[in-house]
Amino acid sequence: MQVTSRRYIAMFAATTLSIASIAMAQGAETPKLILQITVDQLRGDLPQRFLDRMGGGGFRYLLDQGVVFKDAHHAHANTETIVGHATLATGAHPAQHGMVGNVWFDHGRGRLVYNIEDERYPLLSADADVNKSTEIDPTQKKAKVSGRSPANILVSTFSDELALHTAGRAKIFGVSVKDRGAVTMAGHAGKAFWFSKASGEFVTSRFYYERYPEWVAAWNATRPAERYADKSWKLLHKRDTYLYGEKDDQAWEVDFPGYGRVFPHAFGAGDGKYFTTLLTLSPVGDALTLDFTKSLIENESIGEDDVTDYLAVSFSSTDYVGHFFGPSSLEMEDNLLRLDHTLAALLEFVDDRIGLNRTLVVLSADHGSPEAPGYLNEMGIEAKYVDPKQWDKQAGMAALKQRFGIGEELIQTYFHPYLYLNQDVLREQGLDVSEVQTAVAAELSKFEGVALAVPGTAIVKGQVPDTALTRRILNNHNIKRSGDIFIVFESHYFINDFDGLTVASAHGSPWRYDTYVPVIFAGCGLKPQKVYRPVQTVDVATTLAAWIGTKPPSGASGQVLGEVVDQRACATVCVE
Ligand SMILES: [Zn+2]
């Protein structure tokens, strides 16, 4: 049967019409910007804790207007910065994304490596070299290689998928004080900027740029950090309005020379050895991050065209303040009140330029936070610092020697949480790896403070009991990078000595206080909702992918959060 030309034209017109309307519908549902905020060490209960003194635009906006997941946890055991950021970025567990710790032992190189080190891509500012930095971040001190890139992240990030989906038209950026907080979120396809304590600037590496964009050079040329020379971190409000107003001086807080345990905390002279480091140990680190981010949004025209852009901002001050003073301290209380202002200012800026109704905001954290043992003890709760250097290893070594003919030589190194066996020695001696792992783990389990020592081979073979803790260890186990034995301390026990720096609290365990984080989606017409079913941080990237319609990141094992994506249709109406 022949189709008349009129009918053909009518059919053609109908087809074009429906395609056009689909495009319109997609346009309305597609945000101009995905703003992914990560707060380093923001335990799940902390935003709510001081809400009574917070304004309307920051945490209160997110908690009151957003879809708030009240029982969100990381599902991996080593709750460190790189691990959590990479999990939020990829929707994969560390077993798949490969970022199993801030530092791991690389058998090929015969040394500890820093997660995003990459000697092929030096930083653009020579004076930002990490080896010139007066770094007191213990994991950074391990970083002898100055270059940085995302090459060690073994799977795609959501931001990578967005780049692929839009033929590279999406603008993708990650910003943080910490290099690992920026590089992870920008993924392989985006651009990352972070703060160099050595040079006091926001820097990047040759992986991303041959030279700084003009606006970055101009921002750095104003020397924003130097504005804080000879200034100090003071309380935002009257002391008696704080929950911890009477508890400024707590015995377990770090008494860093010149900075001290009580307000005001002085930053010292602009050319002081620790000046920039102290800025990051206060809300100033977040203020600088915000200022740089605003400049980025303006100069890179973020959210201005119809293609969805992606901007990740990771605020690091909460982590440094937590390590030095603990999560229950006057410093943390003031820091969170100031972070609330910082978040409000960022959201207001985005609202003015792009519109929060066209921006999908998601906030989470890379890990939670343990209370300082001294604070727990005051409440009658058993808690202790662990010092593996004090372990009496003699009996254990003798037992190993009796069984295998050698003792100490079996151990390559112990960088918590992993103990690494010496693979060369095992090979030369013809020893069975699994057998040695099990024997060493049995000896480790006897030390005070060790709750569990889990052999790697046994866990991948399913030979250890399936419990909440061991499942998190399995999720953390990457065959190539993870050590031979994963050590878990008792709840409320942790190492607080990092190469001579004694801190108040240190996260990194698989216990609930370290896995517990906020997950909040807001903006884009979302209606408020509180969700109490358990969700995991791997769900975040999967949900972003589902909202935009990209394929899931390559290693993602998260589930789509229905409470968010089911509102997509509503979001269309709200936006229009
Ligand atoms: Zn930390």
Residues whose N, C-alpha, C, O or C-beta is under 5 A from the ligand:
A	BS01	ZN	D319
